[in-house]
């Protein structure tokens, strides 16, 4: 779980790195090759999106409270 702005930025960078890695795998390997690696990367990307969304939602609620 993301607890502060520094962790939020670190998670965003990790997400960008995973997306680049997935792009390289998809360009360099046929569809059915390295499938488990691609699926694992997609799961990590989904998890990071969920964490970022939770943090952003919490930040919006705290901002609205003033």
C-alpha positions as CSV (number, residue, x, y, z in Angstrom):
1,X,0.0,0.0,0.0
2,X,1.3,3.5,-0.9
3,X,1.6,5.7,2.2
4,X,3.1,8.9,0.9
5,X,4.0,11.0,-2.1
6,X,7.5,9.5,-2.4
7,X,6.1,5.9,-2.5
8,X,3.5,7.2,-5.1
9,X,6.2,8.5,-7.4
10,X,8.3,5.3,-7.0
11,X,5.3,3.2,-7.9
12,X,4.6,5.3,-11.0
13,X,8.2,4.8,-12.1
14,X,7.9,1.0,-11.4
15,X,4.7,0.9,-13.5
16,X,6.4,2.7,-16.4
17,X,9.4,0.3,-16.2
18,X,7.0,-2.8,-16.3
19,X,5.1,-1.3,-19.2
20,X,8.4,-0.9,-21.2
21,X,9.5,-4.4,-20.3
22,X,6.2,-5.8,-21.5
23,X,6.4,-3.8,-24.7
24,X,9.9,-5.3,-25.4
25,X,8.7,-8.8,-24.7
26,X,5.7,-8.4,-27.0
27,X,7.9,-7.0,-29.8
28,X,10.6,-9.6,-29.5
29,X,8.6,-12.8,-29.0
30,X,5.7,-14.5,-30.9
31,X,2.3,-14.5,-29.3
32,X,2.5,-17.9,-27.6
33,X,6.1,-17.7,-26.5
34,X,7.0,-16.4,-23.0
35,X,3.3,-16.3,-22.2
36,X,3.7,-16.8,-18.4
37,X,6.2,-13.9,-18.2
38,X,3.8,-11.6,-20.0
39,X,0.9,-12.6,-17.9
40,X,3.0,-12.1,-14.7
41,X,4.0,-8.6,-15.9
42,X,0.4,-7.8,-16.7
43,X,-0.7,-8.9,-13.2
44,X,2.0,-6.7,-11.6
45,X,0.8,-3.7,-13.8
46,X,-2.8,-4.3,-12.7
47,X,-1.7,-4.4,-9.0
48,X,0.2,-1.2,-9.3
49,X,-2.8,0.5,-11.1
50,X,-5.0,-0.6,-8.2
51,X,-2.5,0.8,-5.6
52,X,-2.2,4.1,-7.4
53,X,-6.0,4.4,-7.7
54,X,-6.4,3.7,-4.0
55,X,-3.8,6.3,-3.1
56,X,-5.3,8.9,-5.5
57,X,-8.8,8.3,-4.2
58,X,-7.6,8.7,-0.6
59,X,-5.8,11.9,-1.4
60,X,-8.9,13.3,-3.1
61,X,-11.0,12.5,0.0
62,X,-8.4,14.1,2.3
63,X,-8.3,17.2,0.0
64,X,-12.1,17.5,0.0
65,X,-12.2,17.4,3.8
66,X,-9.9,20.3,3.9
